[in-house]
Amino acid sequence: MSSNALFRKPKSLGAFYTPQTLADMLANWLVRTGCERILEPSVGEGALIEAAVRRSIAMHGSSKIRVLACDVNPHVIETVIPHVAPDCDARVIDFLQLDPASTGLFHGVLTNPPFTRNHSLEKGRRVALRDRFSVPGAAGLWVHFLIHALEFLLPGGRLAAIIPASGLFSDYGRTALDRLCHRFANVEIREFADRPLWSNNADERGALILAEGFAQGACSLPDPKRWMVNGQPAGEIVRADAVFEQLARYATPLGTIAELRIGAVTGCNRIFLLNEDERLLMGIDRSEVRPVASRGRQIPGLTTSAAQLIERAHAGEKTWLLASPRIAIKNSGGRAQLAKISPKSRRSILWLSKRSPWWKIDVPDCDAIFTYMNDRGPRLVLTYDTVGCTNTLHSVRFNPDVSREIRLTASLSLLSSFGQLAAERGGRSYGGGVLKFELKDARGMPILPASGSMEAIFASVDAALRRGEHDIATELADEALVAPLLGRDWRRLLAALRAELCARRQMRRGR
């Protein structure tokens, strides 16, 4: 791929080009005298350097900052730098290969590092970076950039960086931020209440890290402050801690009554997942497939069954999983479908190479399905018949002594305002405002106690969800589970909890 092509395809570089409002916010914080020596490790479209130059000119009438600009893309150095800062030192280099001995030290590092995720890195590089920087877990490339950047700072130096919002709650992200706090006297985190308008229209949240006093002390990891992307502080969310904690005292974690695991991993969804038309087109016998849920939209209510998933397959949803026991039969439709995967792909795709035989997928039956990616919050969907799910959902098996009443109550608890707020507090917001739940997050979801038979209310909530009436479903769950625990003043107490829920949900969606 040419350098020009790379520049036009920012995703290939993990690039989320900085909007001017964020560039100004970072530069105005970092540049204090207007004469600093500054390092920019990944220039991109040059917005950060341009903002720093603009800040220096505003202070002195002309730019007096000294900048070292780096980028792996030659096109950036050839075309962007001459436009935004013609007098700066510019190098075509992967910043992680830059040696501080060749550059000297800087007063500040100003950076929007690549957001490239761990799984998008080539395996050899992934392992090498993990060993080199001693970073545990599935750290994105931005973590390695920030850690390496510290090697270029003078004592008392400053770091102003943009990171993905997931860095604020992921284990590897918080570990990396802790490491920064151990090296700086003061660290501030600004979390955006609205979504930045990245110059390449990327749909990704972000946060700012502002660290000063390098090698002059340490600090504890601060709570994020809420800011608008226009550079103004945002109002803080009013927490309904009293009501939330009152209800939490009655709750039991889902993980104590059920075992949760990831759903089945196909390794190649385009081959293994089919709708009914695709099954017929390939001549795949019904004995070679089984119904599974592969998306949350395929299970819209609080229950699902094999018959419902088959109906979805007829409607065009990919709810057939190729699970062929007839692979040895040469002319079977299932074998023809599997033949679309080349021998090279079988060796290169991890999940195919580690299975024996490579086409056999373990899909254990489950008692319930926990929705992994959500807009409004997670659901616990009870299953009937022999139903399974793929790894875009979580598979749930209740402990043997868990009664049907408790299962119904568990499902309703997640739909209550209390359950939905617990989800907003404990879930993880990703690009596009989607709320995701890793297994440990799902296991911690609180289940309220029942106050009588749940059959009728469960049926009503299920029906409301299938009609798309989510607010009515939550109100019904609140009346059944929350009201008995809060007493006659439950509506007033619940209003505070719902206000926090609404504010968190709006913030996650970038509104």
MODA-V312590 format. One record per helix or strand of 2 or more residues. SS is the DSSP state (helix for helix, strand for strand). FROM is the first residue (numbers start at 1). TO is the last residue. Records with the same first field share a line. If there is no record, write none. Layout:
SS: FROM-TO, FROM-TO
This chain:
helix: 3-8, 10-13, 20-30, 47-60, 74-84, 95-97, 100-102, 118-120, 123-133, 141-152, 165-168, 171-183, 241-248, 254-256, 269-272, 276-281, 286-288, 296-298, 306-314, 333-338, 343-348, 350-354, 404-415, 417-426, 431-433, 439-443, 455-466, 470-486, 490-508
strand: 37-40, 66-71, 89-92, 106-112, 153-164, 184-192, 206-214, 225-227, 252-253, 258-262, 273-274, 289-293, 303-304, 320-322, 368-371, 373-374, 380-383, 388-390, 393-398, 428-429, 435-436, 446-447
